């Protein structure tokens, strides 16, 4: 099924996707969040995670996501194993929720950070993509400030994703997030108008 009313939001870690999604919610739009879905599915499959990566990752029956992240960001083989477990389940849930929102006939947004890395339109049949853009160097500064991470781990997280400039070339719409919140809100409203005009809403 083609999800013609859905707009995928993507970007690099630290580019500001969460902020944009919060602003969209304030404007009354429905948001499907791939990360939230991934967290739910991760917990539902905690025993399998323990089998793959070690029981030390479980604390009180819950997965230590920070410890798991440190493993997969530093180990491409571990990252691949985790993706093979989670991605089909995440994809199924996103498609189900999108199908439900399509029935409303209203514009909605789907936050998929790894949209292009995971196959893009070939995997998810969304007609439109919106990139939240900030240069790699700015994303790094934001991660260091926000997560209090060290630079080596922050760079590993950034480098595990597709280069932001390549994503920019693939996206249908680009939302610049290189200044302050007021500028971001103004740019978002302009992009929303462009998207609605392109979809004839």
Secondary structure in CASP SS format (residue, H / E / C, confidence):
PFRMAT SS
TARGET T0000
AUTHOR 0000-0000-0000
METHOD secondary structure of the structure
MODEL  1
X C 1.00
X C 1.00
X E 1.00
X E 1.00
X E 1.00
X E 1.00
X E 1.00
X E 1.00
X E 1.00
X E 1.00
X E 1.00
X C 1.00
X C 1.00
X C 1.00
X C 1.00
X C 1.00
X H 1.00
X H 1.00
X H 1.00
X H 1.00
X H 1.00
X H 1.00
X H 1.00
X H 1.00
X H 1.00
X H 1.00
X C 1.00
X C 1.00
X C 1.00
X C 1.00
X E 1.00
X E 1.00
X E 1.00
X H 1.00
X H 1.00
X H 1.00
X H 1.00
X H 1.00
X H 1.00
X H 1.00
X H 1.00
X H 1.00
X H 1.00
X H 1.00
X C 1.00
X H 1.00
X H 1.00
X H 1.00
X H 1.00
X H 1.00
X H 1.00
X H 1.00
X H 1.00
X C 1.00
X H 1.00
X H 1.00
X H 1.00
X E 1.00
X E 1.00
X C 1.00
X C 1.00
X E 1.00
X E 1.00
X C 1.00
X H 1.00
X H 1.00
X H 1.00
X H 1.00
X H 1.00
X H 1.00
X H 1.00
X H 1.00
X H 1.00
X H 1.00
X C 1.00
X H 1.00
X H 1.00
X H 1.00
X H 1.00
X H 1.00
X H 1.00
X H 1.00
X H 1.00
X H 1.00
X H 1.00
X H 1.00
X H 1.00
X H 1.00
X H 1.00
X H 1.00
X H 1.00
X H 1.00
X H 1.00
X H 1.00
X H 1.00
X H 1.00
X H 1.00
X H 1.00
X H 1.00
X H 1.00
X H 1.00
X H 1.00
X C 1.00
X C 1.00
X C 1.00
X C 1.00
X C 1.00
X E 1.00
X E 1.00
X E 1.00
X E 1.00
X C 1.00
X C 1.00
X C 1.00
X C 1.00
X C 1.00
X C 1.00
X C 1.00
X C 1.00
X H 1.00
X H 1.00
X H 1.00
X C 1.00
X C 1.00
X C 1.00
X E 1.00
X E 1.00
X E 1.00
X E 1.00
X E 1.00
X E 1.00
X E 1.00
X E 1.00
X C 1.00
X C 1.00
X H 1.00
X H 1.00
X H 1.00
X H 1.00
X H 1.00
X H 1.00
X H 1.00
X H 1.00
X H 1.00
X H 1.00
X H 1.00
X H 1.00
X C 1.00
X C 1.00
X C 1.00
X H 1.00
X H 1.00
X H 1.00
X H 1.00
X H 1.00
X H 1.00
X H 1.00
X H 1.00
X H 1.00
X C 1.00
X C 1.00
X C 1.00
X C 1.00
X H 1.00
X H 1.00
X H 1.00
X H 1.00
X H 1.00
X H 1.00
X H 1.00
X C 1.00
X C 1.00
X E 1.00
X E 1.00
X E 1.00
X E 1.00
X C 1.00
X C 1.00
X C 1.00
X C 1.00
X H 1.00
X H 1.00
X H 1.00
X H 1.00
X H 1.00
X H 1.00
X H 1.00
X H 1.00
X H 1.00
X H 1.00
X H 1.00
X H 1.00
X H 1.00
X H 1.00
X H 1.00
X H 1.00
X H 1.00
X H 1.00
X H 1.00
X C 1.00
X C 1.00
END
